[in-house]
């Protein structure tokens, strides 16, 4: 069965028309309302010629026949309406990092070939600064916000455009081939647009496939499933410009649930997030790594929140250290911690579940259907009893390729033993219990004295010290070792741990050759809004630390 994402949501809207789809601040939109508003947005796009121009069968994996629409938005209903509206018009939406400066935005919009942008008014000055250098850009739709920025010349006001648009059927029939485009974070290199067929992302990350590999067999079966589902509420913590937030949102919708956003959308405010969880009686929290976990843990310890209705803390997108996982279970013993792993190129690839009293660890996952380890030379799939170090790979529902880049498409999505795989770049090996130990991205591997050291493994060891609030690890050139391991550390407020104390604690968890040769202390670790480490920033700090003699 090949599903298209528009018909999937229309199935939910027909089955549960009055169930709330989105709760944000004082906004409460039902699935029927979201469907209506996205249909009106599609009419606006179609009236401006924004649609499909070449069908999928005539294109290579890295090519696109649909107009691209940038979603330059913070969290809110407009982001999700923008995705659905684009798909209804058979255009392809893509995520825009709202922290980017002008040159980064220019690169992104040029790389995507954006024909339209939906953006919050507070970003209007940045759009104005670069629009003359984007000849493909024809349509601007501005969403009013608290900034009070005036409407750009030639732009449409979002709400006025929707109100004026016809709600009559527009005759465009979406296809399972229509694209979901997800740009990578660009923390280790330039962002790349990953091209997914809607039918494939539905199965691997939008709730169409269960963890055991079973799949929804029909739209009728989907309707039956959501009709029987309890009306759970899921708090989506990270920004929707991040894949983990989009996947959590659509998986919730396609399971009959309601997505709830924190009131504060520009940054993580732990007090606000937990207050919303309490107010809305959310059953799950979706978060990203230690950058979310540590502030939430501190606020739970300080505050007095009724979190008795919370059943699951779901982590994805960045590592959650064993220390923080254990502390969550101490504070919320009734909660299950679900630690997922995935990538823009592989979708949801594995997960682990931990409850109070169980063994707490980080970095090992039970793979989803199609999740395997392939050999280092990409020539074969390793058997599950192999201890050979290889690559974490995904088979089955995988992307078509990278937008505009045939060579990177060929390298990342190779054919192995007759099947096509996604190999995003994580080094991995099987464990005796059948789980897969994921060691981290090869791009973040440090070669020191001939030994390969994985940054995420060292980060987890450094974070085990109670005085460490956050840490990121990178390599730095060394005359003796080729590269040396350097830890950039943010201590907890009032703490004063020295390098030897941190090194001693880390030595309890990893071999001595992996220990940082140097520690650079910073008041704050720079991360993306989604919580992912910025390794380019980390390298700059490591080099600056060497020059300063730190």
N, C-alpha and C positions, 0 to 999 in steps of 0.2 A: 504494500500500500504506500503510495506516494502522497504525502500531505502537503498542502500549501498553508502558509502561516496565517493568511487572511481567513480562510475557511475554518481553520482551527479556532481562531478567536470568535468567529461568528457562531460556531457551534457552542462555545461557552456562553456567549451572549444570549442565544436562543434558549439554552437550557436553564441558565441562571440570570435572567435579565435584570432582576432587582437586587442581586447580591452586589455588595460593594466590591469594586475592582481596585480602587485607589483611595487611600486615606492619607491626606497631607494637610496639616494645619486645619483650617476649617472647611477644606474641600473634601467632599465625599461623593465620588462618582461611581455609578453602577457600571456593570459590564455593558448594558444596553446604551448608556450615555457615552461611554468610551467608543463603542462601535459607531454611534451616530456622529460624534465629533471627528473621528478619524475618516469617516466617509466624506464629510464636508471638506476636510483638509485634502483628501484625494481629489475632489472636484476642483479645488483651487489649483493644485499641481497640474492636473490634466488641462485645465483652461489655459495654462501657460506652456503647454506642450511638454511637460516633464513626465516622461513615461519610458517605455521600452522601445528600442529601435531595431535590435537584432536578437533573434531567439538563440537560446543556449546551444542548440545542436550545430550552429554554424561557427562557434567560437572555440578557441583554445582555452585551456584551464586558467591562464592568466589574463584573459580578455573579458571585457564587460560590454554588454549590449544595452544596458539600462542607464538612464541618467542617474547621477549620484547626488545625494542630498546630505549635506553636513548637518549634524545635530550638535550645535554649539550651545549647550544648555546645562544648567544645574538640574538636580533631581526635581521632579514634579510631573504632573499629568501630561504636560506638553511633550515631554521626551517620549513617552510611550505612545501618545497619539501620533507623534511624528514618525515613529517606526511603522506603526500600523497604516497610517495615511500614505506613506511612501510605498509600502507593499501593495496597498489597494490600487495605487496609480501605476503599479509595476515599475516603480523606480527603486533605487537601492540606497537605503540610509546608511550613514557611517558615523562613528563616534568621533568627537573632537575633544581633545584635552583642553579644558578651559583655563589651565595654568600656562599655556603656551604664550610666548611673546610673539611679536609681529613676524619675525623671520621663520619661526617654527610653524606658525599658522600658514604662512605663505607656502612653505614646503608642503604641508599637509594638503591644503586645498588644491595646489597644483598637481601633486601626486595623484590625488583622487579624481581630478578633473571635475570638481564640484560645479554643477549647474545651478544648484539652489542651496541656500543655507537658512535654517531655522535657528534663531539665536535669541538669547536674553538681551534686553535693552542695555544692561550694564556692559555688554561686550560690543556695543555699537561703535565706540571710538576705535577699537581694534579693527573691526570690519572696514570702517571708513578709511583707515590708514593703508589698507592693502587692496581694496576692491579694484582700483584702477590697474593693478598688475595681474588680475585674474580674468582674462578675456572670455573664458568659458562660463563665468558666473553671470546668470541672467535674472535670478529671482531671489529676493531677500524677504524673509518673513520674520518680523520682530515681535518678541513676546515681552509685554510690559512687566516690569518688576519694580522693586523699591527704589531703584537708582534714579528714576525720573528722567532718564536720558530721552531726548526727543527722537521721534521716528526719523530714520535716515531717509534722505531724498530717494524717492523711487521705491522704497520698501513698503510692504503691506503690514498692517497691524494684525497680529494673529487672531485675536478675538473678533475683530471687525470682519476679517476675511471669512472666518468660519460662519459668522452670523449671516453674511450675504450669500454664501454658497448654497446651491441647491442640494437638497437631500435626496433627490431623485436618483434612481440607479443610473450609473454612468456607462454601463455596458462593457467595462474592461474586466476580463477574467484573469485573475492571478494564476500563476503556475507554480508547481513544486520546484521548478528550476530557478525561480526568482531569488535574487541574492540577498543574503545577510552579510554585510561587510563589517569586519571588526579589525580596527587598527591596533597593532601591538603598542606597548607602552613607550618604546623608544628609550628605555633606561640604559641600554647597552649599545645602541646604535640608532639609525634613523628608523622611525615607525614604518611598518609595512602593513598594507591592507590585505587581510586574509579573506578570501572569497569562499563563502559557504553557500551551497544550495539550501533553500529554506527547508526542504524535506529532510536534509541530512542534519542540520542543526537542531531541528525539532526532535529528532531521535537521540542525539548525543548530549544535548544540553538543555532542551526546553521541556523535558518531561515526557517525551514520547516513548522512551525506553526505560524500564525499571533497571535497578542495579543488577538483578539476576539475568539480564539480557532479554527478558520478555518485552514485547512491544505492543503498543496500541494497534489494533488490527483494522479499525475503521472509524469514521466520524461518529457512527452510531455507538460504538463501544466507548469512545471518548465521552460522549454525552451521558451515557449510562454511568461511567466512572465518576464524573463530576457531580451528577445528580445525587449520588450516594455519599459524596464526600462531606465531612463536617466543615463548617465555615471557619477554618483556621485563619489566623492573621499572622503574617510574616513581616517582621521588621527588616527592611533592606537598608543596611548601614552604609555601604560604600556608594560612590557616585555611579550613576547609570552609564557614564562614559567608560566604565570598566566592565569587561565581559562577565565577571562573577556576579555583578549586580543585575545585569540583564538576564543572565541564566537563572538566577534565583527568582527574579520577577516572573518570567514566563513559566518556569516550573511550578510556581505557586498558583498562577492563574490556571494552568492546564491541569491542576489538581483540585480545582474548585475553590481556591483560597483567595484572600484579600492581601494586597501588598500595602504596607504602611511605611511612610518615610519620616525620618526625624524632622522636626520643625526647622532646625538649622541645616542648611544645605551647602554652605560654603566651606565648612570645616567640621571635623569631628568634635562634638561637644558631648562628652560622656554623660553629663547631668541631663541634658536635653534628651539624648537617646534613651536613657533608662526611664526617664519620666514618661516618654511616649510609649515605651513597652508596657509600663505599668498602667497608663491611662487606657490604652487600647486592648489590654489583655492579650498581648502578642504571645504566640505559642513558640515561635522561633526567632532567633536573631541571626542575621547574615552579616559576617564580619570578615576582615582581611588581615590575617597575620597578627604579630605581636604589636604592631602599630595601633591596632584597635584594642587588642586584649588588655594591654597594660593600663591604659587610661580607664577602661571599663572596670577592671579589677580594683583600681584605686578608688573609683567613685562608689562601687558597691561597698567597699570597706568603710568609706566615710559616711555614706548616706543611709537612708532608711526607706528602701523600696520594697513594695510587695511584688515579688517576682515568682510567686507561687504558681502562676499559670504558665510559666515558661517551661517548655519541655525539651528544647534543643538549642544548642549554640553551634551554629554551622560556620566553619572556617573554610576559606578558599582564596586562591589568588596569591598567597604568600605564606611562608612557613609559620606555624604556631608552635612555639617552643614547648618542650615537655614541662618546664617549670610553670609557665603560664597556664597550660592545660590542666595541670594538677591543681593550681590555685583556683581556677574556675570551678572545678569539681568540689573543692573544699567549701567554697562560698555558696555554691548552688548544687548540693548533693543529689537533688532530684532531677537534674538535667543530664542529658546525654550530649557529649561533645563529638560532633561529626567533623572530621578533618578531611577535606577533599583536596584533590590535586587535579589540575587540568592546565590547559594552555589555549591561547588563541587558535593555534594550529591543530590541537588535538581534541578540543572539547573537554568534557568531564572524563578523566582517565582512571580515577581510583579514589578510594576513601577509606578511612578508618573510623571506628566508633568506639568511644571510651566512656565508661560509667564509673561512678564512685566505687572504689574498692578494686577496680581492674588495673591491669598493668598500664602505666602511662609512659608513652614514648612518642617520638616525633620522627617523621621521615619515611615510615613504612606504610604501604597502602595495599588493600585488596583491589586488584584491577577490575575495571568494568569489563563487560564483554568486548573482546577485541583488543584489550590491553595486554601487551607482551613486552619482552626484552629482545632486541635484535642485536646481532653481533656488531662489533666496532667497525668492521669494514662494510656493513650493511648488505652482507651477502646471504644471511640466513636468520631464521627465527630461532632463538635459543630455547632448548627444552626447559621446563619449569624446575628440573633438578640441577640445572647448571649453576655454577658459582662464578661464571665468567662475567667480567664487567662489560656492559654494552650500553645500548641506548633504550630509553623508555619510548615505546612506539604504540601507535594506535592503528588498528585495521578496521575496515568496514566503512562507517560513516565518517568520512574525512573531507577536508576542503578541496576545492578545485585547484587552488593555487594562490599566489600572491599577485595582487593587482599590478599589471604592467611589467612583471619580472619573470620571464620564462626560465632563466637560469636558476634563480633561487627556488622557483617552483619545482624544478627537476631535482634539486638537492634535498629539499625538505620533504618532498612527497615521492620517495623512490618506490619502484616496483621490486619486491623481494619475494622470491619463490612464487612468482606469478600473480601476486596480489599487491595492491597499492596501499602504502602505509603513510601515516604522518609521523615524522621523526623531528619533533620541535627542538631537541638539543639537550635534553636532560640525561645525564649519565645514571645508570641504574644496574642493579643485579637482583636475581632472585634470592629469597631467603628460604631456609629449610621448611618453614611453615606455609609456603606457597604465596606469601605476600611479596611485594616488590619494594626494595629499598631504593629510594630516589635520592641521589647524592647532590643534585643541583645541575645548573646549566654549565655546559662545557665552556661557554663564553666567560664564565665566572670561575673557571678552574685556574689554580695557581700552580705553576710548575717550579718547585723550589728544590734545588739540588737533585733534580731528576725524579722527584716524587710529585705525583699529582695530588693536589689538596683542593677540596671542594669548599668554596666560601661558605655555603649554607651550613655545612657541618661544623665549621669553626665558630660561626655566629651563634649556633645553638649552644655550644660549649661555653662561650664567653657570657652569654645571657644567663647561664645557670648561677652566676654570682648574684647574691641578693641585692647588691648595690647598683647593679646595672639596670638602667631603665630601657635602653635600646642599644643595638650595636649592628654595624655592618662591616664586612670583611672584604678586603681586596688585596691585590698584589702590587708590589712596587719593585722597580729594577734594583738588583743587588749585584755587586761585583763578585761576591763570594758564592751566592746561591742562584744567580740568574734572576730569580724573583724571590722576594721575601714576603711573608704574610704580615699584613698590617690590619689591626682592628681599630675602627673608628667608633668611639664609645661615648654614649650619653649616660651619665650617672644619674641616679635618683636624686631628687632635691635634698640637699644637706649631706649627701654621702661623700666619702673621700677615699675610696678604694684606690690603691696604687697599682702600677703595672704588675708587680710581683704577686700581689694578692689575686689579681685577675688571672694571671698565668697559672698560678697554683690551682685555682678552682677549675680552670679549663683542662688542666692535666688530669683531672679525675674522670674526664669524659672522652678525651681523644688522645691519640699517640703524641709523644713529645715533639716529633718532627713536624707536626701540624700546628703547633702552638704559635701564636703571633710573635714575631720578632720585635714588634713595636706596637705601642698603643698611642693613638692620637685622640685626645679628649676634646669634645665639642659640646656646646650647650644644647644643641638639638641635632638629631639625625634628620637629614633631608630625605623625604620620601614623596612619592607621587600622592595625589589626593586619595587614591585607592589603597595606599599603605605599602606599595611595593618599593623595594630599595632602589635608590638611584645610584647605580654603580659608577657612572661617569663622575658624579659629585664625589663619591667615596675615593676614587682614584686621585682626584684633585686635592682632597684633604690629606691623603697619605703622602703625596709629593710635597705639599706645603708643610706638613709636619716634619719631613726630612730636612727641608731647607731651614726650618726654625729650630732644628735640633731637639724636637719633641720625641 
